[in-house]
Amino acid sequence: MNGQDFIQHIQFNGDGLVPAIAQDAEDGEILMMAWMNAESIAATMESGEAVYWSRSRGKLWHKGEQSGNTQLVESIQLDCDGDTIVLKVRQKGGVACHTGRRSCFYLTLKDGQWTENSEVITDPAELYGSDK
């Protein structure tokens, strides 16, 4: 594959997006899920840090641009159907979730109830100001 020929193998949805799962490159923990488009994938490859597409803002979102908790990308993997990406990352700052936790997947279903499985590492107000 030359240049950006790899893009043609990705099955983007009707909005031009593909789900991207950020996984810790060292221990395999799933940190978060976000969306990427062709532009964010190219920006990720160019910078070596995760760049996603923010649906709510309608623009590229360089992970950690506000909080400082960037993701250094070690590899990008595509699933067998071509419709989901996994980014193996090194999470800087230890926090991937806007709630101040390591992972966005901090709720576990137990006996029909959602229970928290991890603590807040950094107060979100410290990461984003008081508007989160």
N, CA, C and O atoms as a GROMACS GRO file, in nm:
protein
  528
    1MET      N    1   0.084  -0.119   0.000
    1MET     CA    2   0.000   0.000   0.000
    1MET      C    3   0.088   0.125   0.000
    1MET      O    4   0.181   0.136   0.080
    2ASN      N    5   0.058   0.214  -0.087
    2ASN     CA    6   0.134   0.338  -0.098
    2ASN      C    7   0.051   0.456  -0.053
    2ASN      O    8  -0.072   0.451  -0.057
    3GLY      N    9   0.117   0.563  -0.011
    3GLY     CA   10   0.048   0.686   0.024
    3GLY      C   11  -0.064   0.661   0.123
    3GLY      O   12  -0.042   0.608   0.232
    4GLN      N   13  -0.183   0.700   0.083
    4GLN     CA   14  -0.298   0.680   0.171
    4GLN      C   15  -0.394   0.576   0.114
    4GLN      O   16  -0.515   0.583   0.137
    5ASP      N   17  -0.340   0.479   0.041
    5ASP     CA   18  -0.421   0.370  -0.013
    5ASP      C   19  -0.491   0.292   0.097
    5ASP      O   20  -0.596   0.232   0.074
    6PHE      N   21  -0.433   0.293   0.217
    6PHE     CA   22  -0.490   0.218   0.328
    6PHE      C   23  -0.631   0.268   0.363
    6PHE      O   24  -0.713   0.191   0.413
    7ILE      N   25  -0.660   0.394   0.337
    7ILE     CA   26  -0.790   0.453   0.369
    7ILE      C   27  -0.902   0.378   0.297
    7ILE      O   28  -1.011   0.364   0.352
    8GLN      N   29  -0.877   0.331   0.177
    8GLN     CA   30  -0.982   0.263   0.101
    8GLN      C   31  -1.026   0.132   0.166
    8GLN      O   32  -1.131   0.079   0.130
    9HIS      N   33  -0.949   0.080   0.258
    9HIS     CA   34  -0.984  -0.044   0.326
    9HIS      C   35  -1.074  -0.021   0.448
    9HIS      O   36  -1.125  -0.117   0.507
   10ILE      N   37  -1.093   0.105   0.484
   10ILE     CA   38  -1.176   0.137   0.600
   10ILE      C   39  -1.320   0.158   0.555
   10ILE      O   40  -1.347   0.231   0.460
   11GLN      N   41  -1.412   0.094   0.625
   11GLN     CA   42  -1.554   0.106   0.596
   11GLN      C   43  -1.614   0.213   0.687
   11GLN      O   44  -1.660   0.184   0.797
   12PHE      N   45  -1.611   0.338   0.641
   12PHE     CA   46  -1.668   0.449   0.716
   12PHE      C   47  -1.821   0.440   0.712
   12PHE      O   48  -1.878   0.390   0.616
   13ASN      N   49  -1.886   0.490   0.817
   13ASN     CA   50  -2.033   0.490   0.817
   13ASN      C   51  -2.084   0.602   0.728
   13ASN      O   52  -2.005   0.670   0.662
   14GLY      N   53  -2.214   0.623   0.726
   14GLY     CA   54  -2.276   0.723   0.639
   14GLY      C   55  -2.233   0.865   0.669
   14GLY      O   56  -2.246   0.953   0.584
   15ASP      N   57  -2.181   0.888   0.788
   15ASP     CA   58  -2.130   1.020   0.825
   15ASP      C   59  -1.981   1.034   0.801
   15ASP      O   60  -1.921   1.136   0.837
   16GLY      N   61  -1.921   0.931   0.739
   16GLY     CA   62  -1.777   0.936   0.712
   16GLY      C   63  -1.692   0.906   0.834
   16GLY      O   64  -1.576   0.946   0.839
   17LEU      N   65  -1.749   0.836   0.931
   17LEU     CA   66  -1.680   0.808   1.056
   17LEU      C   67  -1.663   0.658   1.078
   17LEU      O   68  -1.736   0.576   1.023
   18VAL      N   69  -1.565   0.626   1.160
   18VAL     CA   70  -1.540   0.488   1.201
   18VAL      C   71  -1.512   0.490   1.351
   18VAL      O   72  -1.440   0.577   1.400
   19PRO      N   73  -1.569   0.393   1.427
   19PRO     CA   74  -1.538   0.390   1.570
   19PRO      C   75  -1.392   0.354   1.592
   19PRO      O   76  -1.335   0.269   1.523
   20ALA      N   77  -1.332   0.421   1.690
   20ALA     CA   78  -1.192   0.397   1.723
   20ALA      C   79  -1.181   0.370   1.873
   20ALA      O   80  -1.223   0.452   1.955
   21ILE      N   81  -1.126   0.256   1.907
   21ILE     CA   82  -1.108   0.216   2.046
   21ILE      C   83  -0.963   0.242   2.084
   21ILE      O   84  -0.871   0.196   2.017
   22ALA      N   85  -0.944   0.317   2.193
   22ALA     CA   86  -0.809   0.342   2.245
   22ALA      C   87  -0.782   0.237   2.352
   22ALA      O   88  -0.854   0.226   2.451
   23GLN      N   89  -0.675   0.161   2.331
   23GLN     CA   90  -0.636   0.053   2.423
   23GLN      C   91  -0.495   0.079   2.471
   23GLN      O   92  -0.407   0.115   2.393
   24ASP      N   93  -0.473   0.060   2.602
   24ASP     CA   94  -0.340   0.079   2.657
   24ASP      C   95  -0.244  -0.021   2.593
   24ASP      O   96  -0.270  -0.141   2.595
   25ALA      N   97  -0.135   0.028   2.537
   25ALA     CA   98  -0.040  -0.058   2.466
   25ALA      C   99   0.034  -0.152   2.560
   25ALA      O  100   0.083  -0.256   2.517
   26GLU      N  101   0.042  -0.115   2.687
   26GLU     CA  102   0.117  -0.198   2.781
   26GLU      C  103   0.032  -0.307   2.846
   26GLU      O  104   0.070  -0.424   2.844
   27ASP      N  105  -0.082  -0.268   2.904
   27ASP     CA  106  -0.160  -0.368   2.978
   27ASP      C  107  -0.289  -0.411   2.910
   27ASP      O  108  -0.358  -0.500   2.960
   28GLY      N  109  -0.323  -0.351   2.796
   28GLY     CA  110  -0.439  -0.394   2.719
   28GLY      C  111  -0.572  -0.338   2.766
   28GLY      O  112  -0.675  -0.370   2.707
   29GLU      N  113  -0.574  -0.255   2.870
   29GLU     CA  114  -0.701  -0.200   2.919
   29GLU      C  115  -0.762  -0.111   2.811
   29GLU      O  116  -0.693  -0.032   2.748
   30ILE      N  117  -0.894  -0.124   2.793
   30ILE     CA  118  -0.967  -0.036   2.702
   30ILE      C  119  -0.984   0.097   2.775
   30ILE      O  120  -1.040   0.102   2.884
   31LEU      N  121  -0.936   0.204   2.714
   31LEU     CA  122  -0.941   0.335   2.777
   31LEU      C  123  -1.062   0.417   2.736
   31LEU      O  124  -1.123   0.484   2.819
   32MET      N  125  -1.096   0.412   2.608
   32MET     CA  126  -1.206   0.495   2.559
   32MET      C  127  -1.245   0.453   2.417
   32MET      O  128  -1.173   0.377   2.352
   33MET      N  129  -1.357   0.504   2.371
   33MET     CA  130  -1.400   0.489   2.234
   33MET      C  131  -1.435   0.628   2.182
   33MET      O  132  -1.499   0.706   2.252
   34ALA      N  133  -1.393   0.658   2.062
   34ALA     CA  134  -1.424   0.785   1.999
   34ALA      C  135  -1.444   0.759   1.850
   34ALA      O  136  -1.441   0.644   1.806
   35TRP      N  137  -1.465   0.863   1.775
   35TRP     CA  138  -1.486   0.851   1.630
   35TRP      C  139  -1.368   0.911   1.555
   35TRP      O  140  -1.307   1.008   1.601
   36MET      N  141  -1.339   0.854   1.441
   36MET     CA  142  -1.236   0.909   1.353
   36MET      C  143  -1.291   0.919   1.211
   36MET      O  144  -1.378   0.841   1.172
   37ASN      N  145  -1.239   1.015   1.136
   37ASN     CA  146  -1.266   1.023   0.992
   37ASN      C  147  -1.132   1.016   0.922
   37ASN      O  148  -1.028   1.004   0.987
   38ALA      N  149  -1.132   1.023   0.791
   38ALA     CA  150  -1.007   1.011   0.716
   38ALA      C  151  -0.907   1.119   0.756
   38ALA      O  152  -0.787   1.094   0.765
   39GLU      N  153  -0.957   1.239   0.779
   39GLU     CA  154  -0.870   1.351   0.817
   39GLU      C  155  -0.806   1.327   0.954
   39GLU      O  156  -0.687   1.355   0.973
   40SER      N  157  -0.882   1.277   1.050
   40SER     CA  158  -0.827   1.254   1.184
   40SER      C  159  -0.728   1.138   1.184
   40SER      O  160  -0.630   1.139   1.259
   41ILE      N  161  -0.753   1.039   1.100
   41ILE     CA  162  -0.657   0.928   1.088
   41ILE      C  163  -0.525   0.980   1.031
   41ILE      O  164  -0.418   0.945   1.081
   42ALA      N  165  -0.534   1.061   0.927
   42ALA     CA  166  -0.413   1.119   0.868
   42ALA      C  167  -0.339   1.207   0.969
   42ALA      O  168  -0.216   1.201   0.977
   43ALA      N  169  -0.413   1.287   1.047
   43ALA     CA  170  -0.351   1.374   1.148
   43ALA      C  171  -0.285   1.290   1.258
   43ALA      O  172  -0.179   1.326   1.309
   44THR      N  173  -0.348   1.178   1.293
   44THR     CA  174  -0.291   1.087   1.393
   44THR      C  175  -0.160   1.030   1.342
   44THR      O  176  -0.061   1.025   1.415
   45MET      N  177  -0.159   0.986   1.218
   45MET     CA  178  -0.038   0.928   1.160
   45MET      C  179   0.074   1.032   1.151
   45MET      O  180   0.190   1.001   1.176
   46GLU      N  181   0.038   1.154   1.116
   46GLU     CA  182   0.137   1.260   1.102
   46GLU      C  183   0.198   1.303   1.236
   46GLU      O  184   0.318   1.324   1.247
   47SER      N  185   0.112   1.316   1.337
   47SER     CA  186   0.158   1.367   1.467
   47SER      C  187   0.209   1.258   1.561
   47SER      O  188   0.290   1.286   1.649
   48GLY      N  189   0.162   1.134   1.542
   48GLY     CA  190   0.196   1.026   1.634
   48GLY      C  191   0.115   1.028   1.762
   48GLY      O  192   0.135   0.946   1.851
   49GLU      N  193   0.021   1.122   1.770
   49GLU     CA  194  -0.071   1.131   1.883
   49GLU      C  195  -0.213   1.118   1.832
   49GLU      O  196  -0.243   1.156   1.718
   50ALA      N  197  -0.302   1.065   1.918
   50ALA     CA  198  -0.440   1.041   1.877
   50ALA      C  199  -0.513   1.172   1.848
   50ALA      O  200  -0.514   1.265   1.929
   51VAL      N  201  -0.574   1.176   1.730
   51VAL     CA  202  -0.660   1.286   1.689
   51VAL      C  203  -0.792   1.222   1.646
   51VAL      O  204  -0.794   1.136   1.558
   52TYR      N  205  -0.899   1.264   1.706
   52TYR     CA  206  -1.031   1.208   1.679
   52TYR      C  207  -1.119   1.313   1.611
   52TYR      O  208  -1.078   1.427   1.593
   53TRP      N  209  -1.241   1.271   1.574
   53TRP     CA  210  -1.340   1.364   1.523
   53TRP      C  211  -1.443   1.386   1.632
   53TRP      O  212  -1.507   1.290   1.676
   54SER      N  213  -1.461   1.508   1.674
   54SER     CA  214  -1.562   1.541   1.776
   54SER      C  215  -1.695   1.566   1.707
   54SER      O  216  -1.712   1.664   1.635
   55ARG      N  217  -1.790   1.475   1.729
   55ARG     CA  218  -1.923   1.493   1.670
   55ARG      C  219  -1.994   1.612   1.731
   55ARG      O  220  -2.064   1.685   1.660
   56SER      N  221  -1.977   1.634   1.861
   56SER     CA  222  -2.047   1.745   1.926
   56SER      C  223  -1.993   1.881   1.882
   56SER      O  224  -2.069   1.977   1.871
   57ARG      N  225  -1.864   1.889   1.856
   57ARG     CA  226  -1.802   2.016   1.815
   57ARG      C  227  -1.793   2.030   1.663
   57ARG      O  228  -1.775   2.140   1.610
   58GLY      N  229  -1.805   1.916   1.592
   58GLY     CA  230  -1.796   1.918   1.446
   58GLY      C  231  -1.658   1.954   1.396
   58GLY      O  232  -1.644   2.022   1.295
   59LYS      N  233  -1.554   1.906   1.468
   59LYS     CA  234  -1.418   1.937   1.426
   59LYS      C  235  -1.321   1.833   1.480
   59LYS      O  236  -1.356   1.749   1.563
   60LEU      N  237  -1.196   1.840   1.429
   60LEU     CA  238  -1.092   1.751   1.480
   60LEU      C  239  -1.068   1.780   1.627
   60LEU      O  240  -1.077   1.894   1.673
   61TRP      N  241  -1.036   1.674   1.701
   61TRP     CA  242  -1.012   1.684   1.844
   61TRP      C  243  -0.883   1.611   1.876
   61TRP      O  244  -0.879   1.488   1.874
   62HIS      N  245  -0.778   1.686   1.903
   62HIS     CA  246  -0.650   1.628   1.943
   62HIS      C  247  -0.664   1.590   2.089
   62HIS      O  248  -0.672   1.677   2.176
   63LYS      N  249  -0.666   1.460   2.117
   63LYS     CA  250  -0.686   1.412   2.254
   63LYS      C  251  -0.584   1.475   2.346
   63LYS      O  252  -0.464   1.468   2.322
   64GLY      N  253  -0.635   1.537   2.452
   64GLY     CA  254  -0.548   1.603   2.549
   64GLY      C  255  -0.520   1.748   2.518
   64GLY      O  256  -0.442   1.812   2.589
   65GLU      N  257  -0.582   1.803   2.414
   65GLU     CA  258  -0.555   1.943   2.377
   65GLU      C  259  -0.589   2.039   2.490
   65GLU      O  260  -0.525   2.144   2.504
   66GLN      N  261  -0.687   2.006   2.571
   66GLN     CA  262  -0.723   2.092   2.683
   66GLN      C  263  -0.667   2.038   2.815
   66GLN      O  264  -0.616   2.114   2.897
   67SER      N  265  -0.678   1.906   2.836
   67SER     CA  266  -0.638   1.847   2.964
   67SER      C  267  -0.489   1.819   2.974
   67SER      O  268  -0.434   1.810   3.085
   68GLY      N  269  -0.422   1.806   2.859
   68GLY     CA  270  -0.281   1.768   2.859
   68GLY      C  271  -0.259   1.618   2.861
   68GLY      O  272  -0.145   1.572   2.854
   69ASN      N  273  -0.367   1.540   2.870
   69ASN     CA  274  -0.357   1.394   2.875
   69ASN      C  275  -0.363   1.336   2.734
   69ASN      O  276  -0.466   1.282   2.691
   70THR      N  277  -0.253   1.349   2.662
   70THR     CA  278  -0.245   1.303   2.523
   70THR      C  279  -0.226   1.152   2.515
   70THR      O  280  -0.193   1.086   2.614
   71GLN      N  281  -0.246   1.100   2.396
   71GLN     CA  282  -0.227   0.957   2.371
   71GLN      C  283  -0.122   0.940   2.261
   71GLN      O  284  -0.145   0.979   2.146
   72LEU      N  285  -0.008   0.882   2.296
   72LEU     CA  286   0.095   0.851   2.198
   72LEU      C  287   0.056   0.719   2.132
   72LEU      O  288   0.039   0.618   2.200
   73VAL      N  289   0.044   0.720   2.001
   73VAL     CA  290  -0.005   0.603   1.929
   73VAL      C  291   0.112   0.513   1.889
   73VAL      O  292   0.204   0.556   1.819
   74GLU      N  293   0.105   0.388   1.934
   74GLU     CA  294   0.208   0.291   1.898
   74GLU      C  295   0.169   0.210   1.775
   74GLU      O  296   0.255   0.174   1.695
   75SER      N  297   0.039   0.183   1.759
   75SER     CA  298  -0.006   0.113   1.639
   75SER      C  299  -0.153   0.140   1.615
   75SER      O  300  -0.228   0.176   1.706
   76ILE      N  301  -0.192   0.123   1.489
   76ILE     CA  302  -0.332   0.137   1.449
   76ILE      C  303  -0.372   0.004   1.385
   76ILE      O  304  -0.305  -0.043   1.293
   77GLN      N  305  -0.480  -0.055   1.434
   77GLN     CA  306  -0.526  -0.183   1.382
   77GLN      C  307  -0.668  -0.168   1.330
   77GLN      O  308  -0.747  -0.089   1.381
   78LEU      N  309  -0.698  -0.246   1.226
   78LEU     CA  310  -0.830  -0.246   1.164
   78LEU      C  311  -0.889  -0.386   1.178
   78LEU      O  312  -0.820  -0.485   1.156
   79ASP      N  313  -1.017  -0.394   1.216
   79ASP     CA  314  -1.078  -0.526   1.234
   79ASP      C  315  -1.109  -0.591   1.099
   79ASP      O  316  -1.094  -0.529   0.994
   80CYS      N  317  -1.152  -0.716   1.105
   80CYS     CA  318  -1.171  -0.798   0.984
   80CYS      C  319  -1.277  -0.742   0.890
   80CYS      O  320  -1.269  -0.765   0.770
   81ASP      N  321  -1.376  -0.670   0.942
   81ASP     CA  322  -1.479  -0.611   0.858
   81ASP      C  323  -1.441  -0.473   0.807
   81ASP      O  324  -1.509  -0.415   0.723
   82GLY      N  325  -1.331  -0.420   0.859
   82GLY     CA  326  -1.285  -0.288   0.818
   82GLY      C  327  -1.366  -0.174   0.875
   82GLY      O  328  -1.356  -0.061   0.827
   83ASP      N  329  -1.446  -0.203   0.979
   83ASP     CA  330  -1.535  -0.098   1.030
   83ASP      C  331  -1.510  -0.056   1.174
   83ASP      O  332  -1.592   0.014   1.234
   84THR      N  333  -1.398  -0.098   1.231
   84THR     CA  334  -1.359  -0.054   1.365
   84THR      C  335  -1.207  -0.050   1.373
   84THR      O  336  -1.138  -0.139   1.325
   85ILE      N  337  -1.158   0.056   1.435
   85ILE     CA  338  -1.014   0.075   1.451
   85ILE      C  339  -0.978   0.060   1.598
   85ILE      O  340  -1.055   0.100   1.686
   86VAL      N  341  -0.861   0.003   1.624
   86VAL     CA  342  -0.805   0.001   1.759
   86VAL      C  343  -0.673   0.077   1.754
   86VAL      O  344  -0.585   0.047   1.673
   87LEU      N  345  -0.661   0.175   1.843
   87LEU     CA  346  -0.536   0.247   1.859
   87LEU      C  347  -0.469   0.193   1.984
   87LEU      O  348  -0.527   0.200   2.093
   88LYS      N  349  -0.349   0.140   1.971
   88LYS     CA  350  -0.270   0.099   2.087
   88LYS      C  351  -0.193   0.223   2.128
   88LYS      O  352  -0.112   0.274   2.051
   89VAL      N  353  -0.219   0.271   2.250
   89VAL     CA  354  -0.166   0.400   2.292
   89VAL      C  355  -0.092   0.392   2.425
   89VAL      O  356  -0.108   0.299   2.504
   90ARG      N  357  -0.010   0.493   2.445
   90ARG     CA  358   0.052   0.521   2.575
   90ARG      C  359  -0.018   0.647   2.625
   90ARG      O  360   0.002   0.756   2.571
   91GLN      N  361  -0.098   0.631   2.728
   91GLN     CA  362  -0.177   0.741   2.781
   91GLN      C  363  -0.092   0.829   2.870
   91GLN      O  364  -0.045   0.785   2.974
   92LYS      N  365  -0.071   0.952   2.828
   92LYS     CA  366   0.006   1.047   2.908
   92LYS      C  367  -0.085   1.109   3.014
   92LYS      O  368  -0.201   1.139   2.986
   93GLY      N  369  -0.034   1.127   3.133
   93GLY     CA  370  -0.110   1.186   3.242
   93GLY      C  371  -0.198   1.086   3.316
   93GLY      O  372  -0.255   1.120   3.420
   94GLY      N  373  -0.210   0.963   3.264
   94GLY     CA  374  -0.284   0.859   3.334
   94GLY      C  375  -0.435   0.868   3.326
   94GLY      O  376  -0.504   0.782   3.378
   95VAL      N  377  -0.488   0.972   3.261
   95VAL     CA  378  -0.632   0.993   3.256
   95VAL      C  379  -0.678   0.998   3.110
   95VAL      O  380  -0.631   1.081   3.033
   96ALA      N  381  -0.769   0.907   3.074
   96ALA     CA  382  -0.826   0.909   2.939
   96ALA      C  383  -0.968   0.963   2.938
   96ALA      O  384  -1.015   1.012   2.835
   97CYS      N  385  -1.037   0.955   3.051
   97CYS     CA  386  -1.179   0.990   3.058
   97CYS      C  387  -1.200   1.132   3.108
   97CYS      O  388  -1.127   1.180   3.195
   98HIS      N  389  -1.300   1.201   3.052
   98HIS     CA  390  -1.330   1.337   3.095
   98HIS      C  391  -1.380   1.343   3.239
   98HIS      O  392  -1.390   1.451   3.297
   99THR      N  393  -1.411   1.226   3.299
   99THR     CA  394  -1.453   1.221   3.439
   99THR      C  395  -1.333   1.220   3.533
   99THR      O  396  -1.349   1.219   3.655
  100GLY      N  397  -1.212   1.220   3.475
  100GLY     CA  398  -1.089   1.218   3.555
  100GLY      C  399  -1.040   1.078   3.589
  100GLY      O  400  -0.950   1.063   3.672
  101ARG      N  401  -1.097   0.977   3.526
  101ARG     CA  402  -1.055   0.839   3.549
  101ARG      C  403  -0.961   0.792   3.438
  101ARG      O  404  -0.953   0.852   3.331
  102ARG      N  405  -0.891   0.684   3.466
  102ARG     CA  406  -0.801   0.623   3.368
  102ARG      C  407  -0.878   0.580   3.244
  102ARG      O  408  -0.832   0.603   3.132
  103SER      N  409  -0.993   0.517   3.262
  103SER     CA  410  -1.072   0.463   3.152
  103SER      C  411  -1.214   0.518   3.155
  103SER      O  412  -1.269   0.545   3.262
  104CYS      N  413  -1.273   0.534   3.039
  104CYS     CA  414  -1.414   0.572   3.029
  104CYS      C  415  -1.505   0.457   3.072
  104CYS      O  416  -1.622   0.479   3.105
  105PHE      N  417  -1.453   0.336   3.073
  105PHE     CA  418  -1.531   0.218   3.108
  105PHE      C  419  -1.515   0.188   3.256
  105PHE      O  420  -1.457   0.087   3.295
  106TYR      N  421  -1.570   0.278   3.337
  106TYR     CA  422  -1.554   0.267   3.482
  106TYR      C  423  -1.680   0.215   3.552
  106TYR      O  424  -1.687   0.216   3.675
  107LEU      N  425  -1.777   0.170   3.475
  107LEU     CA  426  -1.899   0.114   3.533
  107LEU      C  427  -1.910  -0.034   3.496
  107LEU      O  428  -1.891  -0.072   3.381
  108THR      N  429  -1.940  -0.116   3.596
  108THR     CA  430  -1.956  -0.260   3.577
  108THR      C  431  -2.096  -0.299   3.622
  108THR      O  432  -2.141  -0.258   3.730
  109LEU      N  433  -2.164  -0.378   3.541
  109LEU     CA  434  -2.297  -0.427   3.577
  109LEU      C  435  -2.283  -0.543   3.674
  109LEU      O  436  -2.223  -0.646   3.642
  110LYS      N  437  -2.338  -0.525   3.794
  110LYS     CA  438  -2.329  -0.628   3.897
  110LYS      C  439  -2.464  -0.637   3.967
  110LYS      O  440  -2.512  -0.540   4.024
  111ASP      N  441  -2.524  -0.755   3.960
  111ASP     CA  442  -2.655  -0.777   4.023
  111ASP      C  443  -2.758  -0.675   3.976
  111ASP      O  444  -2.838  -0.626   4.055
  112GLY      N  445  -2.755  -0.644   3.847
  112GLY     CA  446  -2.853  -0.554   3.788
  112GLY      C  447  -2.830  -0.407   3.818
  112GLY      O  448  -2.917  -0.324   3.788
  113GLN      N  449  -2.716  -0.373   3.875
  113GLN     CA  450  -2.684  -0.234   3.908
  113GLN      C  451  -2.548  -0.196   3.851
  113GLN      O  452  -2.456  -0.278   3.848
  114TRP      N  453  -2.536  -0.072   3.805
  114TRP     CA  454  -2.406  -0.022   3.760
  114TRP      C  455  -2.326   0.022   3.882
  114TRP      O  456  -2.372   0.104   3.961
  115THR      N  457  -2.206  -0.033   3.897
  115THR     CA  458  -2.120   0.004   4.008
  115THR      C  459  -1.987   0.055   3.952
  115THR      O  460  -1.938   0.006   3.850
  116GLU      N  461  -1.931   0.152   4.020
  116GLU     CA  462  -1.803   0.209   3.978
  116GLU      C  463  -1.691   0.111   4.008
  116GLU      O  464  -1.685   0.054   4.117
  117ASN      N  465  -1.602   0.093   3.911
  117ASN     CA  466  -1.490   0.000   3.927
  117ASN      C  467  -1.355   0.070   3.936
  117ASN      O  468  -1.251   0.006   3.944
  118SER      N  469  -1.358   0.205   3.933
  118SER     CA  470  -1.232   0.279   3.946
  118SER      C  471  -1.259   0.416   4.005
  118SER      O  472  -1.370   0.469   3.998
  119GLU      N  473  -1.156   0.472   4.062
  119GLU     CA  474  -1.164   0.601   4.129
  119GLU      C  475  -1.124   0.714   4.034
  119GLU      O  476  -1.055   0.692   3.934
  120VAL      N  477  -1.167   0.833   4.068
  120VAL     CA  478  -1.124   0.953   3.997
  120VAL      C  479  -0.978   0.979   4.033
  120VAL      O  480  -0.941   0.985   4.151
  121ILE      N  481  -0.895   0.993   3.931
  121ILE     CA  482  -0.752   1.022   3.951
  121ILE      C  483  -0.728   1.172   3.964
  121ILE      O  484  -0.655   1.218   4.051
  122THR      N  485  -0.793   1.247   3.874
  122THR     CA  486  -0.779   1.393   3.872
  122THR      C  487  -0.918   1.454   3.861
  122THR      O  488  -0.997   1.415   3.776
  123ASP      N  489  -0.946   1.550   3.947
  123ASP     CA  490  -1.074   1.620   3.945
  123ASP      C  491  -1.093   1.682   3.806
  123ASP      O  492  -1.005   1.753   3.758
  124PRO      N  493  -1.208   1.654   3.740
  124PRO     CA  494  -1.232   1.712   3.608
  124PRO      C  495  -1.220   1.864   3.604
  124PRO      O  496  -1.182   1.920   3.501
  125ALA      N  497  -1.252   1.931   3.713
  125ALA     CA  498  -1.239   2.077   3.717
  125ALA      C  499  -1.092   2.120   3.700
  125ALA      O  500  -1.064   2.226   3.646
  126GLU      N  501  -1.000   2.036   3.747
  126GLU     CA  502  -0.858   2.065   3.728
  126GLU      C  503  -0.816   2.045   3.583
  126GLU      O  504  -0.726   2.113   3.533
  127LEU      N  505  -0.882   1.950   3.515
  127LEU     CA  506  -0.847   1.919   3.376
  127LEU      C  507  -0.909   2.018   3.278
  127LEU      O  508  -0.844   2.058   3.180
  128TYR      N  509  -1.034   2.058   3.303
  128TYR     CA  510  -1.109   2.133   3.204
  128TYR      C  511  -1.164   2.265   3.255
  128TYR      O  512  -1.227   2.339   3.179
  129GLY      N  513  -1.143   2.295   3.381
  129GLY     CA  514  -1.207   2.413   3.439
  129GLY      C  515  -1.340   2.371   3.500
  129GLY      O  516  -1.371   2.252   3.504
  130SER      N  517  -1.417   2.464   3.544
  130SER     CA  518  -1.540   2.432   3.616
  130SER      C  519  -1.659   2.404   3.526
  130SER      O  520  -1.769   2.378   3.577
  131ASP      N  521  -1.642   2.409   3.392
  131ASP     CA  522  -1.756   2.391   3.302
  131ASP      C  523  -1.785   2.244   3.269
  131ASP      O  524  -1.877   2.219   3.191
  132LYS      N  525  -1.713   2.147   3.322
  132LYS     CA  526  -1.740   2.005   3.294
  132LYS      C  527  -1.809   1.942   3.411
  132LYS      O  528  -1.840   1.823   3.408
   0.00000   0.00000   0.00000
